[in-house]
Structure formats: structure tokens, C-alpha cells
Amino acid sequence: MATPDDLGSSLLGRRADSWRRIWWYAASAGALIGALIGNGSDIAPVTPSSPYLKRAGLFWFLAALGIFLVVVVVGPGGRDRAQKMGRERRGITGSPEEVESEVGVVAADDWRCSEVGAAALRAGGHAVDAAVAAALCLGVVHPVSSGIGGGAFMVVRSADSGEAVAIDSRETAPIAASKGQY
């Protein structure tokens, strides 16, 4: 029996190979379905009103629906589309985005939040304003991994003295917590 990889290549490239592979799977599924519900000689004849025919019709409808969904979802570019949609859902754009600001630098997990922080700087805010704005944005864009009440680390440099201060505001357990609690 031929496999999808035995179908050969085409001058049309990868897309044609993907379609061949899909059609091979669809034909294989159709052959399997036909073998499973086929009318053998030891089975009573099928009449239009028999429950067997009604079940077979439902089965064929569900099989056709399944094949259609496979073709649409796994078809050419389907995997790429699904990966791209997954990246967009997580806020990953696939390539680094550059956010420009003349007054400072803001780095966040999502470029949109970097832009929010940079906008706070452009509006006359200072580094802590930008950090809070970016953190609030991250709480919206990535609510599972960021938000109010979590820990934070930041380095703030004073414009007047040039001194840099590292702030470790790591979350701490309640005083009544025990080792076995977590």
C-alpha cells in the first residue's frame, strides 16, 4: 500500500505535496469506512427504510464532516496558520518589535506593553511610571503570568546623582506559612 510519502514530489512544490497527502488520507479513510459498514453477502438486504441505512447515512455524514475539518484545519498552511494563531493568542509576534522612545528604554514581554511604558515616558513620567504602566498592561495581555500582587525586580537610576538602585520586591509567604503548605 502506498504511503503519503510515496506519492512523489511535484513542480508545484510543497503545497501540491500537502494536498496529495490530504487526499491520500481521505481516500484511506473512505476505504476503511466502506469496509466497516459495507453490505456483505451474510447481511440481510438493505431497504430504504431500514435502521441500518439510517445509521449508515449518519455515519457517512459524520465521516464527511470529519474529512472536511481535517482538510480545512490540517490542509496546506493549516499548521502554519495554527502556530501563528497560537503565537498571536500569547502575544508573540514571531519577530522582535522595536519600540522607539527618545527619553528612555522600556522592555516588557509584549511589545504593546513596551509601547505603553514608552508612552508614559514620552508624557513626562519617570521610570517607575513606565514600569507600572507596562506591568498593568502585562496584567491585561498576559493575565496568567503577570498582574497586581506578584513579585517584581527593577533597577532604577537616579538622573540627578547617577546612582543605580536595584529593587527586589519578591513576594513573600505569610508569617503563618509552613514548609509543607506549599
TISELO-455218 format. One line per 4 residues: their letters; for each residue x, y, z of N, C-alpha, C. Coordinates in nm, 4 decimals. Each point is the difference from the previous one (the first is absolute). Layout:
A) X,Y,Z,X,Y,Z,X,Y,Z  ... .
REM end
This chain:
MATP) 0.0849,-0.1184,0.0000,-0.0849,0.1184,0.0000,0.0889,0.1239,0.0000  -0.0393,0.0986,-0.0734,0.0783,0.1240,-0.0097,-0.0182,0.0823,0.1266  0.1013,0.0730,0.0333,-0.0064,0.0922,0.1132,0.0013,0.1421,-0.0543  -0.0336,0.0981,0.0821,0.0009,0.1383,-0.0480,0.1358,0.0420,-0.0543 .
DDLG) 0.1073,-0.0540,0.0559,0.1328,0.0394,-0.0453,0.0369,-0.0639,-0.1339  -0.0692,-0.1109,-0.0381,0.0274,-0.0656,-0.1274,-0.0659,0.0716,-0.1170  -0.0772,0.1017,0.0272,-0.0765,0.0655,-0.1052,0.0859,0.0872,-0.0901  0.1219,0.0229,0.0376,0.0916,0.0744,-0.0866,-0.0109,0.1497,0.0178 .
SSLL) 0.0931,0.0687,-0.0622,0.0001,0.1456,0.0088,-0.0594,0.0582,-0.1268  -0.0199,0.1271,0.0013,-0.0634,0.0672,-0.1113,0.0755,0.1275,-0.0315  -0.0184,0.0463,-0.1232,0.0597,0.1279,-0.0364,-0.0673,0.1140,0.0749  -0.1210,-0.0266,0.0490,-0.0712,0.1031,0.0742,0.0553,0.0166,0.1404 .
GRRA) 0.0823,-0.0927,0.0436,0.0667,0.0141,0.1289,-0.0763,-0.0606,0.1148  0.0256,0.0543,0.1148,-0.0489,-0.0555,0.1245,-0.1516,0.0009,0.0119  -0.0636,0.1037,-0.0530,-0.1455,0.0095,0.0099,-0.0680,-0.1162,-0.0712  0.0480,-0.0353,-0.1187,-0.0583,-0.1121,-0.0732,0.0222,-0.1300,0.0761 .
DSWR) 0.1173,-0.0169,0.0613,0.0264,-0.1196,0.0794,-0.0959,-0.0070,0.1182  -0.0286,0.1134,0.0606,-0.0928,0.0023,0.1132,-0.1387,-0.0428,-0.0438  -0.0456,0.0492,-0.1145,-0.1317,-0.0396,-0.0499,-0.0035,-0.1488,-0.0318  0.1066,-0.0521,-0.0608,0.0046,-0.1434,-0.0288,-0.0095,-0.0810,0.1284 .
RIWW) 0.0709,0.0461,0.1008,-0.0012,-0.0705,0.1282,-0.1408,0.0024,0.0593  -0.0682,0.1133,-0.0073,-0.1360,0.0106,0.0531,-0.0933,-0.0934,-0.0750  0.0090,-0.0006,-0.1327,-0.0868,-0.0871,-0.0787,0.0297,-0.1467,0.0276  0.1269,-0.0344,0.0239,0.0333,-0.1382,0.0314,-0.0659,-0.0407,0.1310 .
YAAS) 0.0066,0.0868,0.1014,-0.0636,-0.0303,0.1279,-0.1517,-0.0111,-0.0168  -0.0587,0.0900,-0.0776,-0.1445,-0.0034,-0.0209,-0.0412,-0.1286,-0.0709  0.0750,-0.0403,-0.1037,-0.0320,-0.1231,-0.0721,0.0168,-0.1212,0.0906  0.1038,-0.0013,0.0812,0.0214,-0.1115,0.0927,-0.1137,-0.0083,0.1008 .
AGAL) -0.0422,0.1160,0.0510,-0.1105,0.0020,0.0955,-0.1282,-0.0482,-0.0663  -0.0235,0.0418,-0.1245,-0.1185,-0.0453,-0.0721,0.0002,-0.1499,-0.0221  0.1156,-0.0559,-0.0350,0.0097,-0.1445,-0.0200,-0.0253,-0.0739,0.1305  0.0531,0.0501,0.1085,-0.0204,-0.0628,0.1304,-0.1466,0.0070,0.0407 .
IGAL) -0.0615,0.1148,-0.0207,-0.1414,0.0160,0.0348,-0.0853,-0.0944,-0.0834  0.0295,-0.0090,-0.1295,-0.0748,-0.0907,-0.0865,0.0133,-0.1446,0.0438  0.1197,-0.0398,0.0422,0.0210,-0.1372,0.0455,-0.0744,-0.0265,0.1303  -0.0075,0.1003,0.0863,-0.0658,-0.0194,0.1292,-0.1513,-0.0097,-0.0120 .
IGNG) -0.0601,0.0783,-0.0880,-0.1463,-0.0005,-0.0066,-0.0522,-0.0588,-0.1303  0.0869,-0.0603,-0.0778,-0.0420,-0.0585,-0.1271,-0.1031,-0.1102,0.0197  -0.0806,-0.0274,-0.1040,-0.1052,-0.1004,0.0056,0.0548,-0.1312,-0.0551  0.0381,-0.0918,0.0882,0.0534,-0.1293,-0.0421,-0.1121,-0.0960,-0.0359 .
SDIA) 0.0353,-0.1181,-0.0515,-0.1010,-0.0966,-0.0434,-0.0731,-0.0626,0.1176  0.0573,0.0032,0.1194,-0.0646,-0.0614,0.1153,-0.0935,0.0966,0.0725  -0.0150,0.1215,-0.0517,-0.0864,0.0996,0.0630,-0.1278,0.0108,-0.0821  -0.1110,0.0193,0.0690,-0.1286,0.0127,-0.0685,0.0025,0.1202,-0.0935 .
PVTP) -0.0775,-0.0051,-0.1087,-0.0027,0.1129,-0.0938,-0.0457,0.1283,0.0697  0.0552,0.1097,-0.0465,-0.0311,0.1293,0.0595,-0.1140,0.0639,-0.0777  -0.1035,0.0404,0.0723,-0.1112,0.0712,-0.0625,0.0075,0.1459,0.0411  -0.0620,0.0897,-0.0763,0.0086,0.1427,0.0333,-0.0506,0.0339,0.1396 .
SSPY) -0.0888,-0.0821,0.0570,-0.0546,0.0330,0.1317,0.0723,-0.0718,0.1143  0.1022,-0.0764,-0.0311,0.0660,-0.0778,0.1063,0.0824,0.0908,0.0913  0.0062,-0.0348,0.1296,0.0803,0.0793,0.0934,0.1484,-0.0025,-0.0367  0.0434,-0.1093,-0.0630,0.1409,-0.0103,-0.0406,0.0356,0.1128,-0.0959 .
LKRA) -0.0886,0.0248,-0.0972,0.0264,0.1047,-0.0987,-0.0002,0.1377,0.0659  -0.0896,0.0212,0.0960,-0.0029,0.1284,0.0699,0.1284,0.0207,0.0797  0.0470,-0.1056,0.0676,0.1258,0.0104,0.0743,0.1163,0.0222,-0.0946  -0.0029,-0.0695,-0.1138,0.1083,0.0161,-0.0977,0.0008,0.1427,-0.0544 .
GLFW) -0.1176,0.0567,-0.0241,-0.0069,0.1375,-0.0487,0.0577,0.0976,0.1009  -0.0337,-0.0191,0.1269,0.0551,0.0851,0.1048,0.1509,-0.0185,0.0087  0.0433,-0.1255,-0.0090,0.1434,-0.0281,0.0074,0.0737,0.0670,-0.1152  -0.0546,-0.0099,-0.1231,0.0653,0.0618,-0.1157,0.0030,0.1517,0.0134 .
FLAA) -0.1087,0.0560,0.0536,-0.0021,0.1445,0.0208,0.1094,0.0418,0.0982  0.0103,-0.0715,0.1117,0.1034,0.0328,0.0987,0.1399,-0.0228,-0.0569  0.0165,-0.1059,-0.0811,0.1306,-0.0256,-0.0615,0.0362,0.1133,-0.0965  -0.0966,0.0441,-0.0810,0.0265,0.1095,-0.0944,0.0317,0.1293,0.0755 .
LGIF) -0.0720,0.0247,0.1088,0.0271,0.1185,0.0812,0.1404,-0.0067,0.0594  0.0393,-0.1180,0.0489,0.1344,-0.0167,0.0550,0.1073,0.0232,-0.1040  -0.0200,-0.0549,-0.1202,0.0984,0.0187,-0.1075,0.0074,0.1474,-0.0388  -0.1151,0.0663,-0.0072,-0.0011,0.1422,-0.0324,0.0794,0.0795,0.1031 .
LVVV) -0.0214,-0.0293,0.1282,0.0729,0.0717,0.1045,0.1494,-0.0273,-0.0074  0.0375,-0.1237,-0.0317,0.1425,-0.0321,-0.0143,0.0597,0.0798,-0.1148  -0.0712,0.0065,-0.1120,0.0513,0.0732,-0.1161,0.0133,0.1488,0.0321  -0.0979,0.0558,0.0694,0.0039,0.1430,0.0306,0.1065,0.0319,0.1044 .
VVGP) 0.0065,-0.0795,0.1057,0.0916,0.0313,0.1096,0.1428,-0.0428,-0.0297  0.0184,-0.1199,-0.0559,0.1343,-0.0530,-0.0209,0.0465,0.0217,-0.1433  -0.0829,0.0617,-0.0812,0.0351,0.0217,-0.1399,0.1247,0.0843,-0.0169  0.0344,0.0310,-0.1236,0.1212,0.0778,-0.0253,-0.0021,0.1298,0.0791 .
GGRD) 0.1019,0.0193,0.0765,0.0090,0.1202,0.0809,-0.0780,-0.0079,0.1292  -0.0742,-0.1082,0.0220,-0.0796,-0.0124,0.1209,0.0846,0.0001,0.1248  0.1107,-0.0748,-0.0032,0.0879,-0.0054,0.1163,0.0626,0.1367,0.0231  0.0433,0.0644,-0.1092,0.0586,0.1335,0.0132,-0.1021,0.0984,0.0556 .
RAQK) -0.1242,-0.0107,-0.0515,-0.1059,0.0880,0.0467,-0.0270,-0.0236,0.1487  -0.0059,-0.1261,0.0414,-0.0274,-0.0318,0.1396,0.1122,0.0508,0.0899  0.1244,-0.0161,-0.0438,0.1116,0.0491,0.0801,-0.0031,0.1517,0.0088  -0.0319,0.0659,-0.1119,-0.0057,0.1459,0.0003,-0.1111,0.0486,0.0923 .
MGRE) -0.1155,-0.0675,-0.0056,-0.1104,0.0387,0.0870,0.0367,-0.0213,0.1460  0.0718,-0.1087,0.0292,0.0445,-0.0243,0.1368,0.0956,0.1071,0.0477  0.0915,0.0423,-0.0878,0.0939,0.1063,0.0377,-0.0749,0.1296,0.0252  -0.0977,0.0316,-0.0851,-0.0752,0.1239,0.0178,-0.0808,-0.0040,0.1293 .
RRGI) -0.0534,-0.1186,0.0315,-0.0783,-0.0125,0.1219,0.0875,0.0223,0.1233  0.1257,-0.0400,-0.0069,0.0915,0.0191,0.1124,0.0714,0.1344,-0.0070  -0.0247,0.0810,-0.1026,0.0629,0.1307,-0.0111,0.1376,-0.0047,-0.0626  0.0364,-0.1134,-0.0603,0.1306,-0.0120,-0.0640,-0.0188,0.0328,-0.1472 .
TGSP) 0.0776,0.0904,-0.0514,-0.0188,0.0426,-0.1381,0.0858,-0.0769,-0.0977  0.0929,-0.0806,0.0455,0.0841,-0.0771,-0.0900,0.1305,0.0678,-0.0325  0.0062,0.1287,0.0115,0.1249,0.0722,-0.0227,0.0048,0.1141,0.1003  0.1203,0.0414,0.0389,0.0088,0.1071,0.0993,-0.0599,0.1297,-0.0533 .
EEVE) -0.0726,0.0660,0.0847,-0.0575,0.1293,-0.0362,0.0840,0.1080,0.0665  0.0232,0.1061,-0.0710,0.0804,0.1089,0.0532,-0.0925,0.1136,0.0406  0.0132,0.0428,0.1232,-0.0767,0.1129,0.0508,0.0984,0.1127,0.0240  -0.0215,0.1120,-0.0680,0.0947,0.1111,0.0099,-0.0493,0.1047,0.0986 .
SEVG) 0.0939,0.0508,0.0782,-0.0282,0.1082,0.0931,0.1276,0.0810,0.0155  -0.0128,0.1308,-0.0037,0.1180,0.0861,0.0108,0.0417,0.0232,0.1442  -0.0846,-0.0374,0.0951,0.0292,0.0342,0.1388,0.0390,-0.1194,0.0871  -0.0032,-0.1205,-0.0502,0.0367,-0.1150,0.0824,-0.0292,-0.1311,-0.0696 .
VVAA) 0.0229,-0.1069,0.0718,-0.0196,-0.1343,-0.0536,-0.0977,-0.0741,0.0897  -0.0948,-0.0699,-0.0612,-0.0946,-0.0826,0.0738,0.0004,-0.1380,-0.0638  0.0200,-0.1025,0.0803,-0.0025,-0.1378,-0.0496,-0.1088,-0.0763,0.0734  -0.0868,-0.0677,-0.0761,-0.1071,-0.0807,0.0584,-0.0153,-0.1267,-0.0834 .
DDWR) -0.0745,-0.0960,0.0518,-0.0211,-0.1262,-0.0712,-0.0781,0.0183,-0.1292  -0.0765,0.1035,-0.0107,-0.0826,0.0247,-0.1178,0.0301,0.1403,-0.0516  0.0159,0.0129,-0.1317,0.0384,0.1295,-0.0573,-0.1055,0.1072,0.0260  -0.1256,-0.0407,0.0103,-0.1053,0.0990,0.0262,0.0188,0.0626,0.1379 .
CSEV) 0.0444,-0.0810,0.0946,0.0231,0.0516,0.1355,0.1261,0.0855,0.0053  0.0991,-0.0345,-0.0826,0.1178,0.0869,-0.0110,-0.0412,0.1362,-0.0535  -0.0912,0.0004,-0.0959,-0.0496,0.1258,-0.0562,-0.0758,0.0806,0.1053  -0.0782,-0.0663,0.0839,-0.0726,0.0695,0.1069,0.0987,0.0651,0.0968 .
GAAA) 0.1053,-0.0732,0.0374,0.1020,0.0561,0.0889,0.0733,0.1162,-0.0636  0.0341,-0.0134,-0.1289,0.0682,0.1088,-0.0713,-0.0906,0.1225,-0.0101  -0.1303,-0.0217,-0.0178,-0.0941,0.1125,-0.0053,-0.0042,0.0729,0.1345  0.0123,-0.0755,0.1092,0.0042,0.0643,0.1321,0.1242,0.0880,0.0126 .
LRAG) 0.1127,-0.0467,-0.0536,0.1223,0.0816,0.0022,-0.0158,0.1246,-0.0866  -0.0577,-0.0171,-0.1203,-0.0180,0.1135,-0.0915,-0.0917,0.1055,0.0599  -0.0939,-0.0435,0.0840,-0.0952,0.0932,0.0611,0.0597,0.0730,0.1201  0.1283,-0.0235,0.0275,0.0653,0.0709,0.1095,0.0158,-0.0825,0.1262 .
GHAV) -0.0400,-0.1256,-0.0029,0.0137,-0.0853,0.1177,0.1434,-0.0457,0.0187  0.0267,-0.0619,0.1124,0.1343,-0.0515,0.0259,-0.0009,-0.1525,-0.0123  0.1110,-0.0616,0.0323,0.0170,-0.1439,-0.0222,-0.1021,-0.0837,0.0762  -0.0312,0.0391,0.1213,-0.0965,-0.0774,0.0784,-0.1392,0.0117,-0.0615 .
DAAV) -0.0356,0.1182,-0.0517,-0.1280,0.0150,-0.0703,-0.0063,-0.0952,-0.1190  0.1086,-0.0048,-0.0769,0.0050,-0.0885,-0.1166,-0.0083,-0.1458,0.0422  0.0676,-0.0366,0.1089,-0.0030,-0.1386,0.0481,-0.1398,-0.0398,0.0452  -0.0675,0.0888,0.0726,-0.1357,-0.0292,0.0463,-0.0950,-0.0103,-0.1188 .
AAAL) 0.0118,0.0914,-0.0966,-0.0863,-0.0043,-0.1186,0.0217,-0.1294,-0.0779  0.1261,-0.0388,-0.0196,0.0297,-0.1243,-0.0725,-0.0503,-0.1210,0.0779  0.0139,0.0010,0.1327,-0.0470,-0.1124,0.0821,-0.1517,-0.0127,-0.0051  -0.0706,0.1127,0.0046,-0.1462,-0.0047,-0.0112,-0.0422,-0.0534,-0.1362 .
CLGV) 0.0706,0.0409,-0.1045,-0.0282,-0.0508,-0.1345,0.0234,-0.1510,-0.0053  0.1106,-0.0467,0.0574,0.0286,-0.1440,0.0003,-0.1059,-0.0777,0.0764  -0.0586,0.0610,0.1032,-0.1088,-0.0644,0.0724,-0.1222,-0.0216,-0.0871  -0.0164,0.0838,-0.1021,-0.1112,-0.0156,-0.0941,0.0370,-0.0969,-0.1120 .
VHPV) 0.1194,0.0167,-0.0556,0.0418,-0.0807,-0.1150,0.0340,-0.1433,0.0407  0.0660,-0.0179,0.1139,0.0383,-0.1325,0.0508,-0.0524,-0.0154,0.1429  -0.1317,-0.0117,0.0185,-0.0547,-0.0007,0.1357,0.0441,-0.1197,0.0845  0.0390,-0.1086,-0.0632,0.0390,-0.1184,0.0758,0.1391,0.0157,0.0603 .
SSGI) 0.0867,0.0728,-0.0681,0.1383,0.0070,0.0459,0.0396,0.1351,0.0578  -0.0892,0.0957,0.0000,0.0383,0.1316,0.0493,-0.1230,0.0727,0.0523  0.0213,0.0810,0.1005,-0.1109,0.0785,0.0504,0.0316,0.0605,0.1349  -0.0953,0.0739,0.0521,0.0174,0.0651,0.1294,0.0072,-0.1083,0.1077 .
GGGA) 0.0942,0.0147,0.0918,0.0131,-0.0949,0.1093,0.1159,-0.0962,-0.0163  0.0667,0.0017,-0.1127,0.1145,-0.0875,-0.0220,0.1290,0.0686,0.0401  0.1094,-0.0711,-0.0145,0.1305,0.0565,0.0324,0.0552,0.0800,-0.1163  0.1063,0.0741,0.0290,0.0613,0.0811,-0.1053,0.1465,0.0242,0.0322 .
FMVV) 0.0765,0.0215,-0.1042,0.1393,0.0412,0.0111,0.0174,0.1199,-0.0918  0.0732,0.1000,0.0436,0.0289,0.1112,-0.0894,0.1267,0.0720,0.0439  0.0611,0.0638,-0.0967,0.1174,0.0830,0.0253,-0.0385,0.1417,-0.0391  0.0127,0.0926,0.0936,-0.0366,0.1394,-0.0238,0.1254,0.0846,0.0192 .
RSAD) 0.0278,0.0832,-0.0994,0.1174,0.0877,0.0056,-0.0471,0.1433,0.0195  0.0563,0.0656,0.0972,-0.0357,0.1387,0.0286,0.0644,0.0908,-0.1041  -0.0801,0.0884,-0.0587,0.0528,0.0926,-0.1006,0.0898,0.1053,0.0646  -0.0277,0.0360,0.1233,0.0787,0.1038,0.0679,0.1376,-0.0504,0.0430 .
SGEA) 0.0026,-0.1102,0.0738,0.1272,-0.0484,0.0548,0.0671,-0.1052,-0.0878  -0.0744,-0.0622,-0.0903,0.0559,-0.1057,-0.0842,0.0093,-0.1336,0.0719  -0.0478,-0.0061,0.1237,0.0056,-0.1231,0.0786,-0.1122,-0.0954,-0.0431  0.0342,-0.1267,-0.0158,-0.0987,-0.1021,-0.0362,-0.0375,-0.0794,0.1240 .
VAID) -0.1277,-0.0257,0.0149,-0.0508,-0.0756,0.1143,-0.0759,-0.1210,-0.0532  0.0334,-0.1183,0.0522,-0.0723,-0.1226,-0.0361,-0.1093,-0.0234,0.1031  -0.1214,-0.0184,-0.0473,-0.1136,-0.0224,0.0894,-0.0469,-0.1439,-0.0188  0.0016,-0.0753,0.1100,-0.0462,-0.1390,-0.0004,-0.1292,-0.0035,0.0797 .
SRET) -0.1118,-0.0011,-0.0694,-0.1279,-0.0051,0.0701,-0.0640,-0.1360,-0.0243  0.0798,-0.1010,0.0278,-0.0467,-0.1375,-0.0163,-0.1098,-0.0265,0.1019  -0.1056,-0.0725,-0.0440,-0.1097,-0.0286,0.0909,0.0488,-0.0905,0.1139  -0.0595,0.0137,0.1163,0.0369,-0.0809,0.1163,-0.1235,-0.0730,0.0513 .
APIA) 0.0239,-0.1112,0.0632,-0.1099,-0.0789,0.0558,-0.0500,0.0658,0.1281  -0.1236,-0.0252,0.0358,-0.0523,0.0532,0.1263,0.0799,-0.0546,0.1185  -0.0012,0.0715,0.1100,0.0805,-0.0390,0.1162,-0.0440,-0.1345,0.0578  -0.1251,-0.0358,-0.0176,-0.0502,-0.1262,0.0548,0.0220,-0.1181,-0.0951 .
ASKG) 0.0665,0.0221,-0.1119,0.0202,-0.1077,-0.0977,0.1020,-0.1008,0.0519  -0.0188,-0.1262,-0.0396,0.0946,-0.1052,0.0386,0.0640,-0.0593,-0.1252  0.1091,-0.0766,0.0190,0.0700,-0.0598,-0.1146,-0.0901,-0.0942,-0.0786  -0.0820,-0.0751,0.0670,-0.0866,-0.0975,-0.0669,-0.1228,0.0603,-0.0661 .
QY) -0.0253,0.1274,0.0233,-0.1201,0.0641,-0.0540,0.0064,0.0164,-0.1510  0.1164,0.0264,-0.0520,0.0116,0.0250,-0.1429,0.0573,-0.1200,-0.0661 .
REM end
